[in-house]
């Protein structure tokens, strides 16, 4: 092999090795070193000729001129010390390897299922302790149950920044310990009466312990039960197959748009959630950023190339992967023709509220509260776009669960959402005086809670663990109300927006202009609701802004692109765009009235009642206005 002298080495790049060879002339290079270079050269040539093994991502167009060097394998023959690329050395198992492997397998299985095994271990320990020392066992479990109850209601959600047991799981543990303590007490009493541990008595005792703790054991296991994905064979339609086959040669080929050239459909994500809809993830070429591949120009190009209608292509950047976008094609406009179905109010354990469906059947959710407090909200849109039905989703779940009290201020004097009257503890619709009384009462409750919680050293709202209800101040037709409310009342609304989240007092404003100028508090109020709550935008009217955004630098949604049918909206929650186009589940007035007929409204009590003042006692309740009392 002849090696020519090379110029001075260049600075190492990602395509060149950073390890310099010994400073030797070709004649001085040892045969061993030459053999090593030859082996590397051969491996590199083979790698360049072989197809990309694939890692789930496409190698970009630059890979045709630069091939990434493969990682060096583990080389070396233990007998000769010679370099033998790709050699695999077979070794006979040593004595004891099988037993060690079995032990490791058992330990791995036990660790993998530690959550399910915890009740079994606790049961065994409880029975052993009760059989040996029933008195101390009973006392210990009683103390443990009391401490668990305290932790469930007062304990933090995180320790050292890491999440531990949820409040629900702590409550389950409390009930389990209480049941075990009660059972141990019975064993203690029976032992004092002369019971001996025989086979029969042990069986009865085990059955009694199972009865005392069984429901909690099942709840504990289900609280973190992971559902394994089902391997289902999905038969794609002819259209989906044709799209998958043609994409690399058309849209993703040299003749396609620059941002989509070299893109490919991720086959594992290709699905048809309903007839007439095709959704898939699209991997982009290496030099293309996802935000550059979701423009309206590309959407229009795809609609024209696929001979589809206007507004039937939806492009969204994947926030977790800057090299991937999500594509949804809805040529049949199925969700525009049929309203999204509402099956009643739902409030999850963590405060989530499912509110709308996208064209590819993703369910979009907002929240009554999150890990740090309650969430404000803003609903915008022109007349007859579904704002009042959106409001139903935001307040009804908490009211039905008995966790929320609603003060409703209506600039439309009771005409804006009359079907929701039965959910409101205070129906303030008569005019300025009543509006200001409701706002002042909500503000006083917040101030009272602030003082009480500071004394108790409680710094945030804790969801279902709270004894006080969430107090929601709804201001409908906010533009009209703003024009009549005093500066003092408007300042009180702004103070609730700034401080109310951690105190369980929130504000929902409903208006027509997405810009927020006609909100109480203006754009500052919009910013507070966008950063720490939810913004829901329906189609805008003439003469109003068209973009829904939390600030000048945040993501935005063009509301003019929404279909004309009522219920369509864009949703931004806590500064993140959840959906550029989704249809709110249609809660008809008849369904809402049937739900409210079964609900007993919660009212303010105790310190909240005292803080609300005398005007709260003389308020008009929504149930009276609705004629349900």
C-alpha positions in Angstrom: 0.0 0.0 0.0 1.4 3.4 -1.0 0.5 6.4 1.2 1.2 9.8 -0.3 2.4 12.6 1.9 -0.5 14.9 2.8 -0.6 18.6 3.4 -0.8 20.0 7.0 -3.9 18.5 8.7 -7.0 20.7 8.7 -9.0 21.5 11.8 -11.1 18.6 12.8 -14.7 18.7 11.8 -17.6 16.4 12.5 -16.6 14.4 9.4 -13.0 14.0 10.4 -11.3 12.2 13.3 -10.1 14.5 16.1 -7.3 12.0 17.0 -4.1 12.8 15.2 -1.8 9.9 14.1 1.8 9.7 15.4 4.1 12.2 13.7 5.8 9.8 11.3 6.8 9.7 7.7 5.2 6.9 5.5 8.4 4.9 5.6 8.4 5.0 9.4 4.8 3.8 9.9 4.7 0.4 11.5 3.0 -2.5 9.7 0.6 -2.8 12.6 -0.5 0.8 12.2 -0.9 0.4 8.5 -3.0 -2.7 9.1 -5.2 -0.7 11.4 -5.6 2.1 8.8 -6.6 -0.4 6.2 -9.2 -2.0 8.5 -10.7 1.5 9.1 -10.7 2.3 5.4 -12.4 -0.9 4.5 -15.1 -0.4 7.2 -15.7 3.1 6.0 -16.1 2.1 2.4 -18.5 -0.7 3.3 -20.5 1.8 5.4 -20.7 4.3 2.5 -22.0 1.6 0.1 -24.5 0.2 2.5 -28.1 1.6 2.8 -29.0 3.7 5.8 -30.1 1.3 8.5 -32.7 3.8 9.6 -33.4 5.2 13.0 -36.9 6.3 12.4 -35.6 9.6 10.9 -34.5 10.3 7.3 -30.9 11.3 6.6 -31.0 14.7 4.9 -29.9 15.5 1.4 -26.5 16.4 2.7 -25.9 12.8 3.5 -25.4 12.1 -0.2 -22.1 14.0 -0.1 -21.0 13.4 3.5 -21.3 10.0 5.1 -21.1 10.1 8.9 -18.3 7.9 10.2 -19.7 4.7 11.9 -18.9 4.2 15.5 -15.9 1.9 16.1 -17.0 -1.6 17.1 -15.5 -3.4 20.1 -12.5 -5.0 18.5 -9.7 -7.4 19.5 -9.2 -11.1 19.6 -8.5 -12.2 23.3 -6.2 -14.9 22.1 -4.0 -13.2 19.5 -4.6 -9.6 20.1 -5.1 -9.1 16.4 -7.8 -6.7 15.1 -10.7 -8.8 13.7 -13.6 -6.5 12.7 -17.0 -7.9 13.5 -15.7 -11.0 15.3 -18.0 -12.5 17.9 -16.4 -14.6 20.6 -18.5 -17.5 22.0 -17.9 -18.4 25.6 -19.3 -21.3 27.6 -21.4 -20.2 30.5 -19.7 -20.4 33.8 -21.0 -22.3 36.8 -23.6 -20.3 38.7 -24.5 -18.0 35.7 -27.9 -19.6 35.3 -28.8 -19.0 39.0 -27.5 -15.4 38.9 -29.5 -14.7 35.7 -32.6 -16.1 37.3 -32.1 -14.0 40.4 -31.6 -10.9 38.3 -34.8 -11.7 36.3 -36.8 -12.0 39.5 -35.4 -8.8 40.8 -36.2 -7.0 37.6 -39.8 -8.3 37.6 -40.3 -7.3 41.2 -39.0 -3.8 40.5 -41.1 -3.5 37.4 -44.3 -4.5 39.4 -43.3 -2.9 42.7 -46.5 -0.7 42.7 -48.8 -3.8 42.4 -46.7 -5.7 45.0 -46.8 -3.0 47.6 -50.2 -4.0 49.1 -49.2 -7.7 49.2 -46.0 -6.9 51.1 -47.9 -4.5 53.4 -50.5 -7.2 54.1 -47.8 -9.8 54.9 -46.1 -7.4 57.3 -49.4 -6.4 58.9 -50.3 -10.1 59.6 -46.9 -10.9 60.9 -46.9 -7.9 63.3 -50.4 -8.6 64.5 -49.6 -12.2 65.2 -46.4 -11.3 67.1 -47.1 -7.9 68.8 -50.7 -7.0 68.2 -50.7 -4.0 70.6 -47.8 -2.1 69.2 -48.8 -3.0 65.7 -52.3 -1.5 66.2 -50.9 1.7 67.7 -48.2 2.0 64.9 -50.8 1.6 62.1 -53.2 4.1 63.7 -50.4 6.7 63.9 -49.4 5.9 60.3 -53.0 6.4 59.2 -53.2 9.7 60.9 -50.0 10.9 59.4 -51.1 9.7 56.0 -54.3 11.6 56.3 -52.4 14.8 57.3 -50.1 14.3 54.3 -53.0 13.8 52.0 -54.6 17.1 52.9 -51.6 19.3 53.9 -48.6 17.6 52.3 -46.7 19.0 49.3 -47.2 17.6 45.8 -43.4 17.5 45.3 -40.4 16.8 47.5 -37.1 18.2 46.4 -38.7 19.2 43.1 -39.8 15.6 42.4 -43.4 14.4 42.3 -44.3 11.8 44.8 -47.7 10.3 45.6 -50.7 12.2 44.3 -53.3 13.3 46.8 -55.6 10.6 45.6 -53.0 7.9 46.2 -52.3 9.4 49.7 -56.0 9.1 50.5 -56.0 5.5 49.3 -53.0 4.7 51.5 -54.8 6.5 54.4 -57.9 4.3 54.0 -55.8 1.1 53.7 -53.9 1.9 56.9 -57.2 2.7 58.7 -58.7 -0.6 57.6 -55.6 -2.5 58.6 -55.5 -0.7 62.0 -59.1 -1.6 62.6 -58.4 -5.3 61.7 -55.4 -5.3 64.0 -57.5 -4.0 66.8 -59.9 -6.9 66.4 -56.9 -9.3 66.4 -55.6 -7.7 69.5 -59.0 -8.1 71.3 -59.4 -11.7 70.1 -55.9 -12.5 71.3 -56.7 -11.0 74.7 -59.8 -13.2 74.8 -57.6 -16.3 74.3 -57.6 -16.8 70.5 -54.7 -19.0 69.2 -53.2 -18.9 65.8 -54.3 -22.1 64.1 -54.8 -22.8 60.5 -58.5 -22.0 60.7 -58.1 -18.8 62.7 -55.3 -17.7 60.4 -57.6 -18.2 57.4 -60.5 -16.2 59.0 -58.0 -13.4 60.0 -56.7 -13.2 56.4 -60.2 -13.1 55.0 -61.1 -10.3 57.4 -58.0 -8.3 56.5 -58.8 -8.8 52.8 -62.3 -7.5 53.4 -61.0 -4.5 55.4 -58.4 -3.5 52.8 -59.4 -5.1 49.5 -61.2 -2.1 48.0 -58.3 0.2 48.8 -55.8 -2.4 47.3 -57.7 -2.5 44.0 -57.9 1.3 44.0 -54.1 1.5 44.6 -53.3 -0.8 41.8 -55.7 0.9 39.4 -54.4 4.4 40.3 -51.2 3.8 38.2 -52.4 1.1 35.9 -50.7 1.4 32.5 -52.8 0.2 29.6 -50.7 -1.6 27.1 -51.2 -0.5 23.5 -53.1 -2.9 21.4 -51.4 -4.2 18.3 -54.2 -3.7 15.8 -53.8 -4.2 12.1 -55.3 -1.2 10.4 -56.3 -1.4 6.8 -55.6 1.9 5.0 -57.9 3.2 2.3 -56.8 3.3 -1.3 -56.4 7.0 -1.0 -54.1 6.8 2.0 -52.0 4.1 0.3 -51.7 6.2 -2.9 -50.7 9.2 -0.8 -48.0 7.3 1.0 -46.6 5.9 -2.3 -46.7 9.1 -4.3 -45.4 11.5 -1.6 -41.6 11.0 -2.1 -41.9 11.5 -5.8 -44.3 14.5 -5.8 -44.6 16.8 -2.7 -41.4 15.4 -1.2 -39.5 15.3 -4.5 -37.4 17.8 -6.3 -40.5 19.4 -7.9 -42.3 19.9 -4.5 -42.1 23.1 -2.3 -38.6 23.8 -1.0 -39.6 23.3 2.6 -41.1 19.9 1.9 -38.4 18.6 -0.5 -36.9 15.5 1.0 -39.7 15.0 3.5 -41.3 11.6 4.1 -44.4 10.3 5.8 -43.7 8.4 9.1 -45.6 5.2 8.3 -46.2 4.3 11.9 -48.2 7.5 12.4 -50.4 7.2 9.3 -54.0 6.8 10.4 -57.6 7.5 9.4 -59.4 8.4 12.7 -62.7 8.7 10.8 -63.8 8.1 7.3 -62.6 10.9 5.1 -59.7 12.0 7.3 -56.0 11.2 6.9 -53.5 12.2 9.5 -49.8 11.6 9.7 -46.5 12.9 11.0 -44.1 14.2 8.4 -40.3 14.1 8.8 -38.5 17.0 7.2 -35.1 17.3 5.6 -32.3 18.1 8.0 -32.0 21.7 7.1 -35.7 22.5 7.4 -37.2 23.7 10.7 -40.8 22.7 11.5 -42.0 26.3 12.0 -40.9 27.0 8.4 -43.0 24.1 7.1 -46.5 25.1 8.4 -47.1 28.4 6.6 -50.3 29.2 4.8 -48.5 29.1 1.5 -47.6 25.4 2.0 -51.2 24.7 3.1 -52.5 26.2 0.0 -50.0 24.3 -2.2 -51.2 21.0 -0.7 -54.8 21.8 -1.1 -54.2 22.6 -4.7 -51.9 19.6 -5.3 -54.4 17.2 -3.7 -57.4 18.8 -5.4 -59.0 19.6 -2.0 -61.3 22.4 -0.8 -60.2 25.5 1.0 -59.4 25.0 4.7 -59.1 21.2 4.4 -55.4 20.9 5.1 -54.1 21.5 8.6 -50.3 21.8 9.3 -49.0 22.0 12.9 -45.4 22.0 14.1 -44.4 19.2 16.6 -43.3 21.1 19.7 -41.2 18.1 20.8 -39.3 17.7 17.5 -38.3 20.7 15.4 -37.8 18.4 12.4 -41.4 17.1 12.3 -44.8 18.4 11.5 -48.3 17.0 11.9 -50.5 16.9 8.8 -54.3 16.5 8.8 -56.3 16.2 5.6 -60.1 16.5 5.9 -61.4 16.5 2.3 -65.0 15.5 3.3 -65.3 18.2 6.0 -67.1 15.6 8.2 -66.8 17.6 11.5 -68.2 20.7 9.8 -71.3 18.8 8.9 -71.9 17.0 12.2 -71.5 18.6 15.6 -69.1 17.2 18.2 -71.0 15.1 20.7 -71.2 16.2 24.4 -71.9 13.4 26.9 -72.1 15.6 29.9 -69.7 17.5 32.1 -66.4 15.9 33.0 -63.8 17.0 35.5 -60.7 14.9 35.8 -58.8 14.3 39.1 -56.2 16.9 38.1 -58.8 19.5 37.1 -58.9 18.9 33.4 -62.0 19.5 31.3 -62.4 18.0 27.8 -63.9 20.6 25.7 -63.5 20.1 21.9 -62.5 17.7 19.2 -60.1 18.3 16.3 -60.7 17.0 12.7 -58.3 14.1 13.4 -60.3 13.2 16.5 -57.8 14.6 19.1 -59.7 15.6 22.3 -58.6 19.1 23.4 -58.9 19.9 27.1 -58.7 23.0 29.3 -58.8 23.1 33.1 -60.6 24.4 36.2 -57.3 24.3 38.1 -53.7 23.0 37.6 -50.8 22.2 39.9 -50.3 25.8 41.0 -53.8 27.3 41.0 -57.1 27.9 39.3 -57.1 29.1 35.7 -58.6 32.3 34.2 -60.2 32.2 30.8 -61.1 34.5 27.9 -63.7 33.6 25.2 -63.9 35.8 22.1 -65.9 35.7 18.9 -68.7 37.4 17.0 -72.4 36.7 17.6 -73.8 33.2 17.0 -70.4 31.5 17.0 -71.0 29.4 20.1 -69.5 31.5 22.9 -72.2 30.7 25.4 -71.9 26.9 24.8 -68.2 27.2 25.3 -68.9 28.9 28.7 -71.0 25.8 29.7 -67.9 23.6 29.4 -65.8 26.0 31.5 -68.1 26.2 34.5 -70.5 23.3 34.5 -68.1 20.5 35.5 -66.9 22.3 38.7 -70.5 23.2 39.6 -71.8 19.6 39.2 -68.9 18.3 41.2 -69.7 20.7 44.1 -66.3 22.3 43.8 -67.2 25.7 42.3 -69.4 28.7 43.0 -70.3 31.0 40.1 -71.0 34.8 40.2 -72.4 35.7 36.7 -72.2 39.3 35.6 -73.9 39.9 32.2 -73.6 43.1 30.2 -76.4 41.7 28.1 -78.7 41.8 31.1 -79.5 38.1 31.2 -79.8 37.4 27.4 -76.3 36.1 26.8 -76.5 32.6 28.4 -79.9 32.2 29.9 -79.7 28.4 29.8 -76.8 28.6 32.3 -78.7 30.5 34.9 -79.3 27.3 37.0 -75.6 26.9 37.5 -75.0 30.4 38.9 -75.0 31.2 42.6 -75.3 34.9 41.9 -77.2 36.0 38.7 -76.2 39.6 38.5 -77.8 40.8 35.3 -79.9 43.9 36.3 -77.3 46.6 35.8 -74.3 48.5 37.1 -75.2 48.4 40.8 -75.7 44.7 40.9 -72.6 44.1 38.8 -70.4 46.1 41.1 -71.8 44.3 44.2 -71.0 40.9 42.7 -67.5 42.0 41.8 -66.9 43.6 45.2 -68.1 40.4 46.9 -65.7 38.2 44.9 -62.8 40.7 45.6 -63.6 40.6 49.4 -63.6 36.8 49.4 -60.2 36.8 47.7 -58.8 39.3 50.2 -60.2 37.2 53.1 -58.7 34.0 51.8 -55.3 35.7 51.2 -55.1 36.7 54.9 -56.3 33.3 56.2 -54.0 31.3 53.9 -51.0 33.5 54.8 -51.6 32.7 58.4 -51.9 29.0 57.6 -48.8 29.2 55.4 -50.6 27.8 52.4 -49.1 29.2 49.2 -51.2 27.7 46.4 -54.5 26.2 45.5 -54.6 22.5 46.0 -57.6 21.4 43.9 -59.9 18.8 45.4 -58.0 18.8 48.7 -59.4 22.4 49.4 -62.3 22.9 51.7 -63.3 26.2 50.1 -64.9 26.2 46.7 -63.4 27.7 43.6 -65.1 31.1 43.1 -65.6 32.0 39.4 -66.5 35.5 38.4 -67.9 35.4 34.9 -68.2 38.7 33.0 -70.3 38.2 29.8 -70.5 41.0 27.2 -67.4 42.5 28.9 -67.4 45.4 26.5 -70.8 46.7 27.7 -69.9 46.1 31.3 -66.6 47.9 31.0 -68.3 51.0 29.7 -70.5 51.3 32.8 -68.3 49.9 35.7 -66.5 52.3 37.9 -62.7 52.5 38.0 -62.8 50.9 41.4 -64.7 47.8 40.2 -62.4 47.5 37.2 -59.3 47.7 39.5 -60.8 44.9 41.6 -61.2 42.7 38.6 -57.6 43.3 37.7 -56.5 42.4 41.2 -58.4 39.1 41.0 -56.6 38.4 37.7 -53.2 39.1 39.3 -53.6 37.3 42.6 -56.7 35.1 42.5 -55.2 32.0 41.0 -53.5 30.7 44.1 -56.5 31.8 46.2 -59.1 29.8 44.3 -60.7 32.9 42.7 -60.8 33.2 38.9 -62.2 35.4 36.2 -63.8 34.5 32.8 -64.4 37.3 30.4 -66.4 37.0 27.2 -66.1 39.6 24.5 -65.9 39.9 20.7 -62.5 41.4 19.9 -59.5 39.0 20.2 -57.1 41.9 20.7 -58.5 42.4 24.2 -58.8 46.2 24.1 -62.4 46.0 25.2 -61.7 43.6 28.1 -61.9 44.9 31.7 -58.2 45.5 32.2 -57.5 45.7 28.4 -54.4 44.0 27.0 -52.9 43.5 30.4 -55.9 41.4 31.4 -55.5 39.4 28.1 -51.9 38.8 28.9 -52.7 37.5 32.4 -55.4 35.2 31.1 -53.2 33.9 28.3 -50.1 33.1 30.4 -51.9 31.5 33.3 -55.2 30.3 31.7 -57.0 29.7 28.5 -57.9 31.7 25.5 -60.7 30.4 23.2 -61.3 32.2 20.0 -64.3 31.7 17.7 -64.8 33.4 14.3 -64.2 37.1 14.5 -66.7 39.8 13.3 -66.1 42.6 10.9 -64.0 45.4 12.3 -62.3 43.3 14.9 -58.8 41.7 15.1 -58.5 38.3 13.4 -55.5 36.9 15.3 -55.8 35.2 18.7 -52.5 35.6 20.6 -51.4 36.0 24.1 -48.7 38.6 23.3 -46.8 40.1 20.4 -44.1 37.4 20.6 -46.3 34.3 21.4 -47.8 31.8 19.0 -51.0 33.0 17.3 -54.1 31.6 15.5 -55.8 33.1 12.5 -59.5 32.9 13.4 -60.5 33.8 9.9 -59.5 30.3 8.8 -62.1 28.7 11.1 -65.1 27.1 9.3 -68.3 29.2 9.4 -70.3 26.7 11.4 -71.0 27.5 15.1 -68.7 25.9 17.7 -65.4 26.0 15.8 -62.6 27.7 17.7 -58.9 28.0 18.3 -57.5 27.3 21.7 -54.4 28.6 23.5 -53.7 27.4 27.0 -50.9 28.7 29.2 -49.2 30.3 26.2 -49.3 27.1 24.1 -51.5 26.6 21.0 -53.5 23.4 21.7 -55.6 23.6 18.5 -55.8 26.0 15.6 -59.2 24.5 14.7 -61.4 22.4 16.9 -65.1 22.1 17.4 -66.5 22.5 20.9 -68.7 19.6 22.0 -72.3 20.7 21.5 -74.0 21.1 24.8 -77.6 21.7 23.9 -79.8 23.8 26.2 -82.0 20.8 26.9 -79.0 18.7 28.0 -77.7 21.5 30.2 -81.1 21.9 31.9 -81.4 18.1 32.5 -78.0 18.1 34.1 -78.7 21.1 36.3 -82.1 19.7 37.4 -80.1 17.0 39.4 -77.6 19.5 40.9 -77.8 21.2 44.3 -75.8 24.4 44.0 -73.0 25.0 46.5 -73.0 28.4 48.2 -70.4 30.4 50.2 -70.2 29.4 53.9 -68.1 30.3 56.9 -65.4 32.9 56.4 -66.2 33.2 52.7 -69.8 34.0 53.6 -68.7 36.6 56.1 -66.3 38.2 53.7 -69.0 38.4 50.8 -71.0 40.9 52.9 -74.7 41.7 53.1 -75.2 42.1 49.4 -74.5 38.4 49.0 -77.4 37.6 51.2 -79.8 39.5 49.1 -78.5 38.3 45.7 -80.6 36.8 43.0 -79.7 33.2 42.6 -79.6 31.8 39.1 -81.9 28.9 40.1 -84.6 31.4 41.0 -84.2 33.2 37.7 -84.4 29.9 35.9 -87.4 28.8 37.8 -85.8 25.6 39.1 -86.2 26.4 42.9 
